[in-house]
Amino acid sequence: MAKKKSRPPLSAIATASRSEASEAVYFARKCGLTPDEALWMMRQAQRRQGVRLGETGTAERRARRSAP
């Protein structure tokens, strides 16, 4: 009996929201990247800037508290 082949892991594009995935595909096509690479770059840029997606889907700056 043959062993079952393991399934490849899902790409990051499959786990992204629809708007994020379409933006990554557009960016990838424009810059000559794979959609996974483009999505990774977009997420890294968001982390570095401290941006998060709000409930409306627009980028919002995180409120940074100053030390008292």
PyMOL Python script that loads the backbone (N, CA, C, O; Angstrom):
from pymol import cmd

cmd.read_pdbstr("""\
ATOM      1  N   MET A   1       0.829  -1.172   0.000  1.00  0.00           N
ATOM      2  CA  MET A   1       0.000   0.000   0.000  1.00  0.00           C
ATOM      3  C   MET A   1       0.882   1.248   0.000  1.00  0.00           C
ATOM      4  O   MET A   1       1.858   1.328   0.746  1.00  0.00           O
ATOM      5  N   ALA A   2       0.541   2.190  -0.817  1.00  0.00           N
ATOM      6  CA  ALA A   2       1.329   3.414  -0.942  1.00  0.00           C
ATOM      7  C   ALA A   2       0.926   4.416   0.134  1.00  0.00           C
ATOM      8  O   ALA A   2      -0.224   4.469   0.569  1.00  0.00           O
ATOM      9  N   LYS A   3       1.898   5.195   0.539  1.00  0.00           N
ATOM     10  CA  LYS A   3       1.618   6.244   1.523  1.00  0.00           C
ATOM     11  C   LYS A   3       0.895   7.395   0.849  1.00  0.00           C
ATOM     12  O   LYS A   3       1.070   7.640  -0.345  1.00  0.00           O
ATOM     13  N   LYS A   4       0.081   8.095   1.623  1.00  0.00           N
ATOM     14  CA  LYS A   4      -0.589   9.285   1.101  1.00  0.00           C
ATOM     15  C   LYS A   4       0.434  10.399   0.941  1.00  0.00           C
ATOM     16  O   LYS A   4       1.302  10.592   1.793  1.00  0.00           O
ATOM     17  N   LYS A   5       0.323  11.115  -0.143  1.00  0.00           N
ATOM     18  CA  LYS A   5       1.203  12.264  -0.336  1.00  0.00           C
ATOM     19  C   LYS A   5       0.734  13.392   0.564  1.00  0.00           C
ATOM     20  O   LYS A   5      -0.462  13.659   0.683  1.00  0.00           O
ATOM     21  N   SER A   6       1.684  14.041   1.189  1.00  0.00           N
ATOM     22  CA  SER A   6       1.309  15.170   2.037  1.00  0.00           C
ATOM     23  C   SER A   6       0.949  16.353   1.143  1.00  0.00           C
ATOM     24  O   SER A   6       1.547  16.562   0.088  1.00  0.00           O
ATOM     25  N   ARG A   7      -0.020  17.102   1.582  1.00  0.00           N
ATOM     26  CA  ARG A   7      -0.447  18.272   0.817  1.00  0.00           C
ATOM     27  C   ARG A   7       0.526  19.414   1.050  1.00  0.00           C
ATOM     28  O   ARG A   7       1.027  19.598   2.159  1.00  0.00           O
ATOM     29  N   PRO A   8       0.790  20.175   0.004  1.00  0.00           N
ATOM     30  CA  PRO A   8       1.655  21.346   0.208  1.00  0.00           C
ATOM     31  C   PRO A   8       0.926  22.371   1.072  1.00  0.00           C
ATOM     32  O   PRO A   8      -0.301  22.461   1.016  1.00  0.00           O
ATOM     33  N   PRO A   9       1.658  23.139   1.865  1.00  0.00           N
ATOM     34  CA  PRO A   9       0.999  24.144   2.712  1.00  0.00           C
ATOM     35  C   PRO A   9       0.306  25.202   1.854  1.00  0.00           C
ATOM     36  O   PRO A   9       0.724  25.481   0.730  1.00  0.00           O
ATOM     37  N   LEU A  10      -0.751  25.778   2.400  1.00  0.00           N
ATOM     38  CA  LEU A  10      -1.464  26.831   1.685  1.00  0.00           C
ATOM     39  C   LEU A  10      -0.559  28.042   1.512  1.00  0.00           C
ATOM     40  O   LEU A  10       0.254  28.354   2.382  1.00  0.00           O
ATOM     41  N   SER A  11      -0.704  28.701   0.411  1.00  0.00           N
ATOM     42  CA  SER A  11       0.083  29.912   0.198  1.00  0.00           C
ATOM     43  C   SER A  11      -0.475  31.028   1.070  1.00  0.00           C
ATOM     44  O   SER A  11      -1.605  30.950   1.552  1.00  0.00           O
ATOM     45  N   ALA A  12       0.310  32.040   1.261  1.00  0.00           N
ATOM     46  CA  ALA A  12      -0.130  33.183   2.067  1.00  0.00           C
ATOM     47  C   ALA A  12      -1.283  33.907   1.390  1.00  0.00           C
ATOM     48  O   ALA A  12      -2.122  34.507   2.062  1.00  0.00           O
ATOM     49  N   ILE A  13      -1.329  33.853   0.072  1.00  0.00           N
ATOM     50  CA  ILE A  13      -2.410  34.503  -0.676  1.00  0.00           C
ATOM     51  C   ILE A  13      -3.749  33.884  -0.303  1.00  0.00           C
ATOM     52  O   ILE A  13      -4.750  34.595  -0.215  1.00  0.00           O
ATOM     53  N   ALA A  14      -3.788  32.584  -0.084  1.00  0.00           N
ATOM     54  CA  ALA A  14      -5.049  31.910   0.234  1.00  0.00           C
ATOM     55  C   ALA A  14      -5.598  32.354   1.585  1.00  0.00           C
ATOM     56  O   ALA A  14      -6.809  32.306   1.801  1.00  0.00           O
ATOM     57  N   THR A  15      -4.735  32.783   2.492  1.00  0.00           N
ATOM     58  CA  THR A  15      -5.174  33.189   3.824  1.00  0.00           C
ATOM     59  C   THR A  15      -5.415  34.692   3.935  1.00  0.00           C
ATOM     60  O   THR A  15      -5.838  35.171   4.987  1.00  0.00           O
ATOM     61  N   ALA A  16      -5.155  35.436   2.873  1.00  0.00           N
ATOM     62  CA  ALA A  16      -5.325  36.893   2.902  1.00  0.00           C
ATOM     63  C   ALA A  16      -6.775  37.266   2.607  1.00  0.00           C
ATOM     64  O   ALA A  16      -7.528  36.487   2.022  1.00  0.00           O
ATOM     65  N   SER A  17      -7.148  38.474   3.027  1.00  0.00           N
ATOM     66  CA  SER A  17      -8.482  38.967   2.696  1.00  0.00           C
ATOM     67  C   SER A  17      -8.553  39.215   1.190  1.00  0.00           C
ATOM     68  O   SER A  17      -7.528  39.293   0.514  1.00  0.00           O
ATOM     69  N   ARG A  18      -9.757  39.335   0.686  1.00  0.00           N
ATOM     70  CA  ARG A  18      -9.926  39.492  -0.761  1.00  0.00           C
ATOM     71  C   ARG A  18      -9.256  40.765  -1.278  1.00  0.00           C
ATOM     72  O   ARG A  18      -8.591  40.740  -2.314  1.00  0.00           O
ATOM     73  N   SER A  19      -9.427  41.869  -0.564  1.00  0.00           N
ATOM     74  CA  SER A  19      -8.828  43.130  -1.020  1.00  0.00           C
ATOM     75  C   SER A  19      -7.304  43.080  -0.930  1.00  0.00           C
ATOM     76  O   SER A  19      -6.608  43.586  -1.810  1.00  0.00           O
ATOM     77  N   GLU A  20      -6.791  42.466   0.138  1.00  0.00           N
ATOM     78  CA  GLU A  20      -5.346  42.358   0.305  1.00  0.00           C
ATOM     79  C   GLU A  20      -4.752  41.453  -0.778  1.00  0.00           C
ATOM     80  O   GLU A  20      -3.676  41.737  -1.306  1.00  0.00           O
ATOM     81  N   ALA A  21      -5.445  40.379  -1.103  1.00  0.00           N
ATOM     82  CA  ALA A  21      -4.966  39.459  -2.129  1.00  0.00           C
ATOM     83  C   ALA A  21      -4.959  40.113  -3.505  1.00  0.00           C
ATOM     84  O   ALA A  21      -4.006  39.954  -4.267  1.00  0.00           O
ATOM     85  N   SER A  22      -6.023  40.850  -3.822  1.00  0.00           N
ATOM     86  CA  SER A  22      -6.067  41.486  -5.144  1.00  0.00           C
ATOM     87  C   SER A  22      -5.006  42.574  -5.269  1.00  0.00           C
ATOM     88  O   SER A  22      -4.424  42.757  -6.338  1.00  0.00           O
ATOM     89  N   GLU A  23      -4.755  43.293  -4.181  1.00  0.00           N
ATOM     90  CA  GLU A  23      -3.700  44.312  -4.199  1.00  0.00           C
ATOM     91  C   GLU A  23      -2.332  43.661  -4.369  1.00  0.00           C
ATOM     92  O   GLU A  23      -1.480  44.180  -5.090  1.00  0.00           O
ATOM     93  N   ALA A  24      -2.120  42.522  -3.705  1.00  0.00           N
ATOM     94  CA  ALA A  24      -0.847  41.813  -3.818  1.00  0.00           C
ATOM     95  C   ALA A  24      -0.640  41.276  -5.232  1.00  0.00           C
ATOM     96  O   ALA A  24       0.473  41.322  -5.756  1.00  0.00           O
ATOM     97  N   VAL A  25      -1.699  40.769  -5.847  1.00  0.00           N
ATOM     98  CA  VAL A  25      -1.597  40.252  -7.215  1.00  0.00           C
ATOM     99  C   VAL A  25      -1.257  41.386  -8.181  1.00  0.00           C
ATOM    100  O   VAL A  25      -0.413  41.221  -9.062  1.00  0.00           O
ATOM    101  N   TYR A  26      -1.913  42.534  -8.015  1.00  0.00           N
ATOM    102  CA  TYR A  26      -1.626  43.698  -8.866  1.00  0.00           C
ATOM    103  C   TYR A  26      -0.173  44.143  -8.690  1.00  0.00           C
ATOM    104  O   TYR A  26       0.537  44.363  -9.672  1.00  0.00           O
ATOM    105  N   PHE A  27       0.263  44.273  -7.438  1.00  0.00           N
ATOM    106  CA  PHE A  27       1.624  44.709  -7.143  1.00  0.00           C
ATOM    107  C   PHE A  27       2.638  43.711  -7.694  1.00  0.00           C
ATOM    108  O   PHE A  27       3.672  44.106  -8.233  1.00  0.00           O
ATOM    109  N   ALA A  28       2.344  42.418  -7.560  1.00  0.00           N
ATOM    110  CA  ALA A  28       3.249  41.379  -8.054  1.00  0.00           C
ATOM    111  C   ALA A  28       3.384  41.451  -9.566  1.00  0.00           C
ATOM    112  O   ALA A  28       4.487  41.352 -10.103  1.00  0.00           O
ATOM    113  N   ARG A  29       2.271  41.622 -10.244  1.00  0.00           N
ATOM    114  CA  ARG A  29       2.288  41.705 -11.703  1.00  0.00           C
ATOM    115  C   ARG A  29       3.070  42.936 -12.164  1.00  0.00           C
ATOM    116  O   ARG A  29       3.820  42.883 -13.139  1.00  0.00           O
ATOM    117  N   LYS A  30       2.879  44.039 -11.450  1.00  0.00           N
ATOM    118  CA  LYS A  30       3.527  45.297 -11.817  1.00  0.00           C
ATOM    119  C   LYS A  30       5.040  45.239 -11.596  1.00  0.00           C
ATOM    120  O   LYS A  30       5.804  45.814 -12.371  1.00  0.00           O
ATOM    121  N   CYS A  31       5.472  44.544 -10.539  1.00  0.00           N
ATOM    122  CA  CYS A  31       6.886  44.538 -10.161  1.00  0.00           C
ATOM    123  C   CYS A  31       7.630  43.253 -10.534  1.00  0.00           C
ATOM    124  O   CYS A  31       8.827  43.138 -10.273  1.00  0.00           O
ATOM    125  N   GLY A  32       6.940  42.295 -11.137  1.00  0.00           N
ATOM    126  CA  GLY A  32       7.603  41.060 -11.542  1.00  0.00           C
ATOM    127  C   GLY A  32       7.908  40.123 -10.388  1.00  0.00           C
ATOM    128  O   GLY A  32       8.941  39.453 -10.386  1.00  0.00           O
ATOM    129  N   LEU A  33       7.017  40.071  -9.408  1.00  0.00           N
ATOM    130  CA  LEU A  33       7.173  39.194  -8.252  1.00  0.00           C
ATOM    131  C   LEU A  33       6.095  38.122  -8.279  1.00  0.00           C
ATOM    132  O   LEU A  33       5.172  38.173  -9.092  1.00  0.00           O
ATOM    133  N   THR A  34       6.221  37.151  -7.380  1.00  0.00           N
ATOM    134  CA  THR A  34       5.121  36.217  -7.193  1.00  0.00           C
ATOM    135  C   THR A  34       4.125  36.877  -6.248  1.00  0.00           C
ATOM    136  O   THR A  34       4.510  37.755  -5.474  1.00  0.00           O
ATOM    137  N   PRO A  35       2.856  36.479  -6.289  1.00  0.00           N
ATOM    138  CA  PRO A  35       1.878  37.058  -5.364  1.00  0.00           C
ATOM    139  C   PRO A  35       2.253  36.852  -3.893  1.00  0.00           C
ATOM    140  O   PRO A  35       1.995  37.725  -3.064  1.00  0.00           O
ATOM    141  N   ASP A  36       2.856  35.711  -3.564  1.00  0.00           N
ATOM    142  CA  ASP A  36       3.275  35.467  -2.178  1.00  0.00           C
ATOM    143  C   ASP A  36       4.360  36.448  -1.743  1.00  0.00           C
ATOM    144  O   ASP A  36       4.325  36.958  -0.623  1.00  0.00           O
ATOM    145  N   GLU A  37       5.322  36.713  -2.626  1.00  0.00           N
ATOM    146  CA  GLU A  37       6.382  37.673  -2.302  1.00  0.00           C
ATOM    147  C   GLU A  37       5.815  39.077  -2.117  1.00  0.00           C
ATOM    148  O   GLU A  37       6.209  39.801  -1.202  1.00  0.00           O
ATOM    149  N   ALA A  38       4.898  39.450  -2.984  1.00  0.00           N
ATOM    150  CA  ALA A  38       4.299  40.783  -2.885  1.00  0.00           C
ATOM    151  C   ALA A  38       3.510  40.931  -1.592  1.00  0.00           C
ATOM    152  O   ALA A  38       3.598  41.964  -0.929  1.00  0.00           O
ATOM    153  N   LEU A  39       2.739  39.911  -1.228  1.00  0.00           N
ATOM    154  CA  LEU A  39       1.967  39.956   0.013  1.00  0.00           C
ATOM    155  C   LEU A  39       2.895  40.025   1.215  1.00  0.00           C
ATOM    156  O   LEU A  39       2.616  40.755   2.167  1.00  0.00           O
ATOM    157  N   TRP A  40       3.991  39.280   1.188  1.00  0.00           N
ATOM    158  CA  TRP A  40       4.957  39.310   2.283  1.00  0.00           C
ATOM    159  C   TRP A  40       5.543  40.712   2.426  1.00  0.00           C
ATOM    160  O   TRP A  40       5.675  41.220   3.540  1.00  0.00           O
ATOM    161  N   MET A  41       5.896  41.339   1.298  1.00  0.00           N
ATOM    162  CA  MET A  41       6.452  42.695   1.342  1.00  0.00           C
ATOM    163  C   MET A  41       5.440  43.696   1.885  1.00  0.00           C
ATOM    164  O   MET A  41       5.796  44.574   2.671  1.00  0.00           O
ATOM    165  N   MET A  42       4.184  43.571   1.475  1.00  0.00           N
ATOM    166  CA  MET A  42       3.144  44.481   1.953  1.00  0.00           C
ATOM    167  C   MET A  42       2.952  44.338   3.458  1.00  0.00           C
ATOM    168  O   MET A  42       2.821  45.338   4.165  1.00  0.00           O
ATOM    169  N   ARG A  43       2.935  43.112   3.949  1.00  0.00           N
ATOM    170  CA  ARG A  43       2.749  42.888   5.389  1.00  0.00           C
ATOM    171  C   ARG A  43       3.944  43.380   6.184  1.00  0.00           C
ATOM    172  O   ARG A  43       3.775  43.927   7.274  1.00  0.00           O
ATOM    173  N   GLN A  44       5.157  43.196   5.657  1.00  0.00           N
ATOM    174  CA  GLN A  44       6.350  43.703   6.334  1.00  0.00           C
ATOM    175  C   GLN A  44       6.309  45.223   6.425  1.00  0.00           C
ATOM    176  O   GLN A  44       6.654  45.788   7.463  1.00  0.00           O
ATOM    177  N   ALA A  45       5.897  45.883   5.364  1.00  0.00           N
ATOM    178  CA  ALA A  45       5.819  47.344   5.362  1.00  0.00           C
ATOM    179  C   ALA A  45       4.795  47.830   6.379  1.00  0.00           C
ATOM    180  O   ALA A  45       5.016  48.840   7.047  1.00  0.00           O
ATOM    181  N   GLN A  46       3.681  47.124   6.501  1.00  0.00           N
ATOM    182  CA  GLN A  46       2.666  47.506   7.484  1.00  0.00           C
ATOM    183  C   GLN A  46       3.198  47.355   8.899  1.00  0.00           C
ATOM    184  O   GLN A  46       2.942  48.202   9.755  1.00  0.00           O
ATOM    185  N   ARG A  47       3.938  46.280   9.149  1.00  0.00           N
ATOM    186  CA  ARG A  47       4.491  46.065  10.496  1.00  0.00           C
ATOM    187  C   ARG A  47       5.507  47.138  10.850  1.00  0.00           C
ATOM    188  O   ARG A  47       5.536  47.619  11.983  1.00  0.00           O
ATOM    189  N   ARG A  48       6.332  47.513   9.893  1.00  0.00           N
ATOM    190  CA  ARG A  48       7.365  48.520  10.159  1.00  0.00           C
ATOM    191  C   ARG A  48       6.776  49.894  10.418  1.00  0.00           C
ATOM    192  O   ARG A  48       7.316  50.657  11.219  1.00  0.00           O
ATOM    193  N   GLN A  49       5.687  50.217   9.759  1.00  0.00           N
ATOM    194  CA  GLN A  49       5.072  51.530   9.922  1.00  0.00           C
ATOM    195  C   GLN A  49       4.116  51.571  11.097  1.00  0.00           C
ATOM    196  O   GLN A  49       3.670  52.652  11.483  1.00  0.00           O
ATOM    197  N   GLY A  50       3.791  50.444  11.667  1.00  0.00           N
ATOM    198  CA  GLY A  50       2.840  50.422  12.770  1.00  0.00           C
ATOM    199  C   GLY A  50       1.427  50.653  12.296  1.00  0.00           C
ATOM    200  O   GLY A  50       0.621  51.248  13.012  1.00  0.00           O
ATOM    201  N   VAL A  51       1.112  50.190  11.100  1.00  0.00           N
ATOM    202  CA  VAL A  51      -0.221  50.375  10.531  1.00  0.00           C
ATOM    203  C   VAL A  51      -1.012  49.089  10.709  1.00  0.00           C
ATOM    204  O   VAL A  51      -0.476  47.991  10.556  1.00  0.00           O
ATOM    205  N   ARG A  52      -2.275  49.234  11.029  1.00  0.00           N
ATOM    206  CA  ARG A  52      -3.143  48.061  11.100  1.00  0.00           C
ATOM    207  C   ARG A  52      -4.426  48.382  10.354  1.00  0.00           C
ATOM    208  O   ARG A  52      -4.785  49.547  10.185  1.00  0.00           O
ATOM    209  N   LEU A  53      -5.108  47.346   9.915  1.00  0.00           N
ATOM    210  CA  LEU A  53      -6.360  47.562   9.213  1.00  0.00           C
ATOM    211  C   LEU A  53      -7.485  47.703  10.213  1.00  0.00           C
ATOM    212  O   LEU A  53      -7.616  46.888  11.126  1.00  0.00           O
ATOM    213  N   GLY A  54      -8.292  48.723  10.048  1.00  0.00           N
ATOM    214  CA  GLY A  54      -9.435  48.947  10.917  1.00  0.00           C
ATOM    215  C   GLY A  54     -10.639  48.143  10.465  1.00  0.00           C
ATOM    216  O   GLY A  54     -10.555  47.359   9.521  1.00  0.00           O
ATOM    217  N   GLU A  55     -11.744  48.340  11.136  1.00  0.00           N
ATOM    218  CA  GLU A  55     -12.952  47.602  10.798  1.00  0.00           C
ATOM    219  C   GLU A  55     -13.462  47.978   9.415  1.00  0.00           C
ATOM    220  O   GLU A  55     -14.096  47.158   8.751  1.00  0.00           O
ATOM    221  N   THR A  56     -13.199  49.187   8.974  1.00  0.00           N
ATOM    222  CA  THR A  56     -13.681  49.623   7.664  1.00  0.00           C
ATOM    223  C   THR A  56     -12.750  49.201   6.548  1.00  0.00           C
ATOM    224  O   THR A  56     -13.069  49.393   5.374  1.00  0.00           O
ATOM    225  N   GLY A  57     -11.593  48.623   6.891  1.00  0.00           N
ATOM    226  CA  GLY A  57     -10.650  48.195   5.874  1.00  0.00           C
ATOM    227  C   GLY A  57      -9.643  49.266   5.492  1.00  0.00           C
ATOM    228  O   GLY A  57      -8.821  49.046   4.603  1.00  0.00           O
ATOM    229  N   THR A  58      -9.689  50.412   6.140  1.00  0.00           N
ATOM    230  CA  THR A  58      -8.730  51.468   5.839  1.00  0.00           C
ATOM    231  C   THR A  58      -7.589  51.409   6.841  1.00  0.00           C
ATOM    232  O   THR A  58      -7.760  50.967   7.977  1.00  0.00           O
ATOM    233  N   ALA A  59      -6.450  51.851   6.410  1.00  0.00           N
ATOM    234  CA  ALA A  59      -5.283  51.827   7.289  1.00  0.00           C
ATOM    235  C   ALA A  59      -5.397  52.925   8.337  1.00  0.00           C
ATOM    236  O   ALA A  59      -5.747  54.065   8.031  1.00  0.00           O
ATOM    237  N   GLU A  60      -5.100  52.566   9.551  1.00  0.00           N
ATOM    238  CA  GLU A  60      -5.133  53.532  10.648  1.00  0.00           C
ATOM    239  C   GLU A  60      -3.821  53.449  11.405  1.00  0.00           C
ATOM    240  O   GLU A  60      -3.271  52.364  11.597  1.00  0.00           O
ATOM    241  N   ARG A  61      -3.330  54.577  11.826  1.00  0.00           N
ATOM    242  CA  ARG A  61      -2.114  54.600  12.640  1.00  0.00           C
ATOM    243  C   ARG A  61      -2.443  54.116  14.044  1.00  0.00           C
ATOM    244  O   ARG A  61      -3.483  54.449  14.612  1.00  0.00           O
ATOM    245  N   ARG A  62      -1.551  53.342  14.571  1.00  0.00           N
ATOM    246  CA  ARG A  62      -1.737  52.914  15.953  1.00  0.00           C
ATOM    247  C   ARG A  62      -1.447  54.094  16.860  1.00  0.00           C
ATOM    248  O   ARG A  62      -0.498  54.849  16.644  1.00  0.00           O
ATOM    249  N   ALA A  63      -2.264  54.235  17.858  1.00  0.00           N
ATOM    250  CA  ALA A  63      -2.048  55.322  18.818  1.00  0.00           C
ATOM    251  C   ALA A  63      -0.854  54.947  19.690  1.00  0.00           C
ATOM    252  O   ALA A  63      -0.846  53.914  20.359  1.00  0.00           O
ATOM    253  N   ARG A  64       0.131  55.798  19.661  1.00  0.00           N
ATOM    254  CA  ARG A  64       1.325  55.530  20.471  1.00  0.00           C
ATOM    255  C   ARG A  64       1.269  56.391  21.720  1.00  0.00           C
ATOM    256  O   ARG A  64       1.152  57.615  21.660  1.00  0.00           O
ATOM    257  N   ARG A  65       1.354  55.726  22.824  1.00  0.00           N
ATOM    258  CA  ARG A  65       1.313  56.462  24.091  1.00  0.00           C
ATOM    259  C   ARG A  65       2.710  56.962  24.429  1.00  0.00           C
ATOM    260  O   ARG A  65       3.696  56.242  24.276  1.00  0.00           O
ATOM    261  N   SER A  66       2.775  58.179  24.879  1.00  0.00           N
ATOM    262  CA  SER A  66       4.059  58.710  25.326  1.00  0.00           C
ATOM    263  C   SER A  66       4.247  58.348  26.792  1.00  0.00           C
ATOM    264  O   SER A  66       3.283  58.203  27.543  1.00  0.00           O
ATOM    265  N   ALA A  67       5.477  58.209  27.172  1.00  0.00           N
ATOM    266  CA  ALA A  67       5.779  57.840  28.558  1.00  0.00           C
ATOM    267  C   ALA A  67       5.438  59.005  29.484  1.00  0.00           C
ATOM    268  O   ALA A  67       5.760  60.152  29.170  1.00  0.00           O
ATOM    269  N   PRO A  68       4.794  58.732  30.615  1.00  0.00           N
ATOM    270  CA  PRO A  68       4.439  59.825  31.543  1.00  0.00           C
ATOM    271  C   PRO A  68       5.632  60.401  32.256  1.00  0.00           C
ATOM    272  O   PRO A  68       5.486  61.321  33.061  1.00  0.00           O
TER     273      PRO A  68
END
""", "prot")
cmd.dss("prot")
cmd.show_as("cartoon", "prot")
cmd.util.cbc("prot")
cmd.orient("prot")
